[in-house]
Amino acid sequence: MGKLLARLQDASRSGVYRARRADEIMDAVKDSKLVRARIRFADKESLLRNIAAALDFPSWFGHNWDALEDCLSDLPGEGHVLLIENAKAGDDLGVLIDVLRSSASSRAARGKPFFAVFIDPARELELPPLFTEK
């Protein structure tokens, strides 16, 4: 098992991070039981729709931040790795990061890894790196 996969399976390290590329992360989790999803960041409405589709949210999902947090807290599976691409600075990004941090904390408390990784090639987001890149 690689170091990256071991990290992503460690619920105590759950959180919101950044990485320069998605391919290494996707390769690390491809044969694991972790659910992975690639999500394109867009305006709030499209973003919530993209997340709901990627994670197969129930039909009652209300397409708002509170409903997102509720659905993320109830995700089935051994753990989750969300790769979020094309994030744009602004209020929606800040709220999304807060919701993802809260979800990571609550899932980690139940022993379920949850990683939200923003793909940030230019390293512009003020988030910790998921791993040290060579």
C-alpha positions, 0 to 999 in steps of 0.5 A, a space after each residue: 500500500 502506498 503512502 498516499 493511499 495509507 494517508 487517505 484511509 486514515 480517518 484521523 487525517 480527514 480534512 480539506 486540502 489542495 494538490 496540484 494534480 488529480 491523477 496521482 490521487 485517482 491512481 492511489 485510490 483506484 483499487 481501494 474501497 474509498 469512494 472517489 468523485 471528481 467535481 467541477 466547481 461552478 456557480 453555487 447552483 451548478 456546484 451543488 448539482 455537480 456534487 449531488 450527481 457525483 455522490 448520488 444524493 437522494 432526491 430530497 436534496 435541497 440544493 443549499 448549504 445545509 442540505 449539502 452538509 446533511 447529505 455529506 454526513 450521511 454518505 454510505 461507504 468506507 470513506 470518501 475522496 472528493 476532487 474539486 476542480 476549477 475552484 474560484 475565489 469568493 463567498 461560495 468557495 469559503 462556505 464550501 470549504 467550511 461545509 467540507 471541513 465540518 463534514 470531514 470532522 464529523 465523519 472522522 469522529 466516526 472512523 470514516 475517512 473524508 478528504 476534500 482535495 481542491 486541484 490547485 495547480 498554481 497553489 493559489 488556495 490557502 489550504 494545506 497540501 495533501 502531500 509533499 510533491 516531488 
